[in-house]
Amino acid sequence: MSEGQWWFCLKHMRVEPDAGCPDKDRMGPYESELEASGALKRAAERNKAWDEADADDD
């Protein structure tokens, strides 16, 4: 396994090592390739939780 940081590229919809697309097109960094692969799922879960919290405040 590669050392260093991992990113999820939003342009290519794939996990990349440090040497990849510009950071503006990526989510991360993450400590592992596996963690980076779950970036979109975690973001969706967090957005849902925030939306529900906002709805509770109304």
Secondary structure, DSSP 8 states (H G I E B T S, - for coil): ---S-EEEETTTTEEEESSSS-GGGEEEEESSHHHHHTHHHHHHHHHHHHHHHHHHH-
